[in-house]
Amino acid sequence: MKIAPDATVTELDLPGADTRAVIRELLSSPVTVDQGIYHRRAVLHVHGNGRQLGLPQNLAAWALASAWRGTVLYPLAGPVAVTGRTTAGEVTALDSDLAQHARAVAQAVRETLTEWRGRPPVSDEAAISELLAYATRDISESR
């Protein structure tokens, strides 16, 4: 699945052959795609130069990765593809429970950002804590 910076989630049907090239194209990152393993059964594919290029932060992908890892992580920028991961480290389909995590966290981020338009958080730290709390809740509820 693909998580856009606006927290929309798009289901992907990746081909079996040359998956990495398709992911690079999906992320508009022709040269490099970074891979982050924040859950043992998933891989986040992130634009390799997204932050340097000034791509918008991807709060939904950040919240998902942070909740899976159980700690506040560095910011993620630009679109992010989330795939499954085999025990050998190969890209595979994302398990349905992990796909549900991604959808639930993205929805929570969209709702929170809408709420913040009328009630902004008092600080960046408060915003981070709030988003991470919602993401952790959503992941725990769907286990």
KOLVEXVO-969703 format. One line per field, with one value per residue: residue in three letters; x, y, z of N, C-alpha, C in turn. Coordinates in nm, 2 decimals, m for minus. Example, Ala and Ser with C-alpha at 12.3 -4.5 7.8 and 13.67 -1.06 7.14 Angstrom:
BEGIN
resn <- [Ala  Ser]
nc1 <- [1.32  1.28]
nc2 <- [m0.57  m0.22]
nc3 <- [0.78  0.71]
cac1 <- [1.23  1.37]
cac2 <- [m0.45  m0.11]
cac3 <- [0.78  0.71]
cc1 <- [1.32  1.29]
cc2 <- [m0.33  0.00]
cc3 <- [0.78  0.79]
REM end
This chain:
BEGIN
resn <- [Met  Lys  Ile  Ala  Pro  Asp  Ala  Thr  Val  Thr  Glu  Leu  Asp  Leu  Pro  Gly  Ala  Asp  Thr  Arg  Ala  Val  Ile  Arg  Glu  Leu  Leu  Ser  Ser  Pro  Val  Thr  Val  Asp  Gln  Gly  Ile  Tyr  His  Arg  Arg  Ala  Val  Leu  His  Val  His  Gly  Asn  Gly  Arg  Gln  Leu  Gly  Leu  Pro  Gln  Asn  Leu  Ala  Ala  Trp  Ala  Leu  Ala  Ser  Ala  Trp  Arg  Gly  Thr  Val  Leu  Tyr  Pro  Leu  Ala  Gly  Pro  Val  Ala  Val  Thr  Gly  Arg  Thr  Thr  Ala  Gly  Glu  Val  Thr  Ala  Leu  Asp  Ser  Asp  Leu  Ala  Gln  His  Ala  Arg  Ala  Val  Ala  Gln  Ala  Val  Arg  Glu  Thr  Leu  Thr  Glu  Trp  Arg  Gly  Arg  Pro  Pro  Val  Ser  Asp  Glu  Ala  Ala  Ile  Ser  Glu  Leu  Leu  Ala  Tyr  Ala  Thr  Arg  Asp  Ile  Ser  Glu  Ser  Arg]
nc1 <- [0.08  0.03  0.12  0.03  0.16  m0.06  m0.20  m0.36  m0.45  m0.35  m0.43  m0.20  m0.10  0.15  0.39  0.53  0.79  1.07  1.00  1.12  1.19  0.94  0.84  1.02  0.94  0.67  0.72  0.84  1.11  1.37  1.64  1.72  1.57  1.50  1.49  1.30  1.28  1.05  0.87  0.87  0.75  0.72  0.80  0.90  0.91  1.09  1.12  1.44  1.57  1.39  1.36  1.57  1.50  1.28  1.03  0.69  0.62  0.54  0.32  0.14  0.27  0.50  0.39  0.28  0.52  0.66  0.49  0.49  0.75  0.77  0.87  0.96  1.04  1.26  1.16  0.96  0.95  0.76  0.58  0.52  0.57  0.44  0.52  0.49  0.72  0.93  1.07  1.32  1.38  1.28  1.06  0.71  0.35  0.16  0.06  m0.28  m0.35  m0.15  m0.19  m0.44  m0.36  m0.21  m0.41  m0.59  m0.42  m0.36  m0.61  m0.67  m0.47  m0.55  m0.80  m0.71  m0.55  m0.74  m0.90  m0.70  m0.71  m0.90  m0.83  m0.53  m0.23  m0.05  0.23  0.51  0.60  0.37  0.20  0.34  0.33  0.05  m0.02  0.13  0.02  m0.24  m0.18  m0.06  m0.27  m0.45  m0.31  m0.29  m0.56  m0.63  m0.50]
nc2 <- [m0.12  0.23  0.52  0.85  1.19  1.34  1.16  0.98  0.66  0.42  0.12  m0.12  m0.31  m0.49  m0.60  m0.92  m0.93  m0.72  m0.55  m0.35  m0.15  m0.06  0.04  0.25  0.41  0.46  0.62  0.83  0.85  0.81  0.74  0.64  0.45  0.43  0.17  0.09  m0.11  m0.15  m0.32  m0.66  m0.80  m0.63  m0.37  m0.04  0.16  0.44  0.76  0.83  1.08  1.25  1.43  1.61  1.72  1.86  1.75  1.71  1.63  1.30  1.23  1.02  0.78  0.81  0.80  0.54  0.38  0.46  0.37  0.09  0.04  0.13  0.37  0.72  0.81  0.94  1.21  1.13  1.18  1.27  1.04  0.70  0.36  0.06  m0.26  m0.62  m0.85  m1.12  m1.39  m1.42  m1.17  m1.07  m0.88  m0.89  m0.95  m0.74  m0.84  m0.89  m0.79  m0.60  m0.43  m0.33  m0.20  0.02  0.15  0.23  0.39  0.59  0.70  0.80  1.00  1.17  1.25  1.37  1.59  1.74  1.81  1.96  2.20  2.36  2.34  2.38  2.19  2.25  2.25  2.13  1.89  1.81  1.76  1.55  1.35  1.31  1.22  0.98  0.84  0.79  0.63  0.41  0.32  0.25  0.04  m0.14  m0.21  m0.34  m0.59]
nc3 <- [0.00  m0.05  0.13  0.13  0.18  0.27  0.42  0.29  0.19  m0.05  m0.20  m0.34  m0.62  m0.67  m0.91  m0.95  m1.06  m1.08  m0.87  m0.70  m0.88  m0.97  m0.72  m0.68  m0.89  m0.81  m0.59  m0.69  m0.70  m0.86  m0.83  m0.56  m0.30  0.03  0.27  0.55  0.84  1.05  1.16  1.20  1.00  0.79  0.55  0.51  0.24  0.15  0.00  m0.11  m0.10  0.01  0.23  0.19  m0.05  0.03  0.04  0.16  0.50  0.61  0.81  0.87  0.79  0.95  1.21  1.20  1.17  1.40  1.60  1.55  1.61  1.87  1.97  1.94  1.62  1.36  1.13  0.84  0.49  0.20  m0.02  0.09  0.05  0.17  0.23  0.26  0.42  0.37  0.57  0.47  0.39  0.16  m0.06  m0.02  m0.03  0.19  0.51  0.62  0.87  0.93  0.72  0.80  1.03  0.91  0.76  0.98  1.14  0.95  0.91  1.17  1.19  0.98  1.09  1.33  1.23  1.11  1.33  1.47  1.33  1.44  1.71  1.78  1.87  2.17  2.16  1.97  2.08  2.22  2.01  1.88  2.08  2.10  1.84  1.83  2.05  1.96  1.73  1.85  2.01  1.80  1.67  1.88  1.93  1.70  1.71]
cac1 <- [0.00  0.10  0.07  0.07  0.18  m0.19  m0.25  m0.45  m0.39  m0.39  m0.39  m0.11  m0.08  0.29  0.42  0.64  0.92  1.12  0.92  1.19  1.18  0.80  0.84  1.10  0.85  0.56  0.76  0.90  1.25  1.44  1.78  1.73  1.46  1.54  1.40  1.30  1.21  1.00  0.80  0.94  0.68  0.69  0.91  0.86  1.00  1.08  1.20  1.58  1.61  1.27  1.38  1.66  1.42  1.18  0.90  0.61  0.63  0.44  0.29  0.08  0.38  0.59  0.31  0.28  0.65  0.69  0.40  0.54  0.88  0.75  0.95  0.95  1.14  1.29  1.05  0.96  0.90  0.71  0.50  0.58  0.51  0.45  0.50  0.53  0.86  0.95  1.18  1.45  1.40  1.22  0.93  0.59  0.23  0.15  m0.04  m0.40  m0.35  m0.06  m0.26  m0.54  m0.28  m0.18  m0.54  m0.64  m0.33  m0.38  m0.74  m0.65  m0.39  m0.64  m0.90  m0.64  m0.51  m0.87  m0.93  m0.60  m0.74  m0.97  m0.76  m0.39  m0.16  0.03  0.37  0.55  0.61  0.24  0.15  0.40  0.27  m0.09  m0.03  0.18  m0.08  m0.35  m0.13  m0.04  m0.40  m0.51  m0.24  m0.32  m0.70  m0.65  m0.42]
cac2 <- [0.00  0.36  0.62  0.98  1.28  1.38  1.05  0.89  0.52  0.35  m0.02  m0.14  m0.45  m0.48  m0.72  m1.01  m0.90  m0.59  m0.48  m0.24  m0.04  m0.01  0.12  0.37  0.49  0.51  0.72  0.94  0.85  0.73  0.69  0.57  0.43  0.38  0.07  0.08  m0.22  m0.11  m0.43  m0.78  m0.86  m0.52  m0.28  0.09  0.21  0.58  0.84  0.84  1.22  1.33  1.54  1.71  1.79  1.94  1.69  1.72  1.52  1.20  1.20  0.89  0.68  0.83  0.75  0.39  0.32  0.48  0.28  m0.04  0.03  0.16  0.48  0.83  0.80  1.06  1.24  1.07  1.28  1.22  0.92  0.59  0.24  m0.04  m0.40  m0.73  m0.89  m1.26  m1.42  m1.41  m1.03  m1.03  m0.80  m0.97  m0.88  m0.70  m0.92  m0.81  m0.72  m0.49  m0.33  m0.27  m0.10  0.13  0.22  0.28  0.50  0.70  0.76  0.87  1.11  1.26  1.31  1.46  1.71  1.82  1.86  2.06  2.32  2.43  2.33  2.34  2.15  2.36  2.24  2.01  1.77  1.76  1.70  1.42  1.26  1.29  1.13  0.85  0.78  0.74  0.53  0.30  0.27  0.18  m0.08  m0.24  m0.25  m0.43  m0.71]
cac3 <- [0.00  m0.05  0.22  0.08  0.29  0.32  0.50  0.22  0.17  m0.17  m0.22  m0.45  m0.67  m0.72  m0.99  m0.89  m1.12  m1.07  m0.77  m0.65  m0.99  m0.96  m0.60  m0.71  m0.98  m0.73  m0.49  m0.77  m0.65  m0.96  m0.79  m0.44  m0.21  0.16  0.33  0.69  0.89  1.18  1.21  1.15  0.88  0.69  0.50  0.46  0.13  0.16  m0.10  m0.06  m0.08  0.03  0.32  0.13  m0.16  0.09  0.03  0.28  0.60  0.60  0.95  0.89  0.78  1.07  1.32  1.19  1.20  1.54  1.69  1.54  1.68  2.01  2.00  1.84  1.51  1.28  1.03  0.71  0.40  0.08  m0.02  0.15  0.02  0.28  0.18  0.35  0.42  0.41  0.66  0.40  0.36  0.03  m0.06  m0.04  0.01  0.33  0.58  0.63  1.00  0.91  0.63  0.88  1.11  0.83  0.74  1.10  1.18  0.86  0.94  1.30  1.15  0.91  1.19  1.42  1.16  1.09  1.47  1.50  1.26  1.54  1.84  1.76  1.99  2.24  2.13  1.88  2.17  2.25  1.88  1.86  2.18  2.07  1.73  1.87  2.14  1.87  1.65  1.94  2.04  1.69  1.65  1.99  1.91  1.59  1.72]
cc1 <- [0.09  0.04  0.12  0.09  0.05  m0.26  m0.36  m0.37  m0.44  m0.34  m0.30  m0.12  0.05  0.32  0.53  0.78  0.95  1.04  0.99  1.19  1.04  0.79  0.91  1.01  0.73  0.60  0.83  1.05  1.33  1.57  1.78  1.60  1.52  1.44  1.41  1.22  1.17  0.91  0.86  0.88  0.66  0.81  0.84  0.96  0.98  1.17  1.34  1.62  1.50  1.29  1.47  1.59  1.31  1.04  0.82  0.63  0.52  0.41  0.22  0.18  0.47  0.52  0.31  0.41  0.69  0.61  0.45  0.67  0.87  0.83  0.93  1.07  1.16  1.18  1.07  0.90  0.86  0.63  0.58  0.50  0.54  0.42  0.53  0.67  0.87  1.06  1.32  1.48  1.35  1.09  0.82  0.47  0.22  0.03  m0.16  m0.40  m0.26  m0.12  m0.37  m0.47  m0.26  m0.30  m0.59  m0.55  m0.35  m0.51  m0.73  m0.57  m0.47  m0.74  m0.83  m0.60  m0.63  m0.90  m0.83  m0.63  m0.81  m0.91  m0.62  m0.32  m0.07  0.18  0.39  0.55  0.47  0.18  0.21  0.34  0.13  m0.10  0.02  0.09  m0.19  m0.30  m0.11  m0.17  m0.46  m0.44  m0.28  m0.46  m0.72  m0.56  m0.51]
cc2 <- [0.12  0.46  0.76  1.07  1.34  1.28  0.97  0.76  0.47  0.21  m0.04  m0.29  m0.45  m0.61  m0.80  m0.98  m0.75  m0.50  m0.35  m0.12  0.02  0.08  0.25  0.47  0.55  0.62  0.84  0.96  0.76  0.67  0.60  0.56  0.37  0.28  0.07  m0.04  m0.19  m0.22  m0.55  m0.83  m0.75  m0.44  m0.15  0.13  0.36  0.65  0.86  0.98  1.31  1.45  1.65  1.78  1.87  1.88  1.70  1.60  1.43  1.15  1.06  0.77  0.68  0.77  0.59  0.33  0.34  0.39  0.14  m0.06  0.06  0.28  0.59  0.82  0.94  1.08  1.16  1.17  1.21  1.09  0.80  0.46  0.14  m0.17  m0.50  m0.76  m1.04  m1.27  m1.40  m1.26  m0.98  m0.96  m0.90  m0.89  m0.85  m0.78  m0.83  m0.73  m0.60  m0.38  m0.26  m0.17  0.03  0.21  0.29  0.40  0.62  0.78  0.85  1.00  1.22  1.33  1.41  1.59  1.80  1.88  1.97  2.20  2.42  2.44  2.28  2.29  2.26  2.36  2.13  1.88  1.72  1.70  1.56  1.31  1.22  1.19  0.99  0.77  0.72  0.62  0.40  0.23  0.19  0.05  m0.19  m0.29  m0.35  m0.56  m0.83]
cc3 <- [0.00  0.04  0.17  0.20  0.35  0.39  0.42  0.19  0.04  m0.17  m0.34  m0.49  m0.74  m0.80  m0.92  m0.94  m1.11  m0.98  m0.72  m0.75  m0.98  m0.83  m0.62  m0.79  m0.89  m0.64  m0.56  m0.72  m0.74  m0.92  m0.67  m0.36  m0.08  0.21  0.48  0.74  1.04  1.24  1.13  1.02  0.77  0.66  0.46  0.36  0.12  0.06  m0.04  m0.03  m0.04  0.12  0.26  0.02  m0.10  0.07  0.16  0.37  0.58  0.74  0.97  0.89  0.90  1.19  1.32  1.23  1.34  1.63  1.68  1.61  1.83  2.06  1.90  1.75  1.45  1.18  0.90  0.61  0.27  0.09  0.03  0.10  0.13  0.22  0.29  0.33  0.46  0.51  0.60  0.36  0.23  0.04  m0.09  m0.01  0.16  0.39  0.61  0.77  1.00  0.82  0.71  0.97  1.03  0.80  0.86  1.14  1.08  0.88  1.07  1.27  1.08  1.00  1.28  1.36  1.14  1.23  1.51  1.44  1.36  1.68  1.82  1.88  2.05  2.21  2.03  1.96  2.20  2.12  1.86  1.96  2.15  1.95  1.76  1.96  2.05  1.79  1.73  1.98  1.92  1.65  1.75  1.97  1.80  1.59  1.76]
REM end
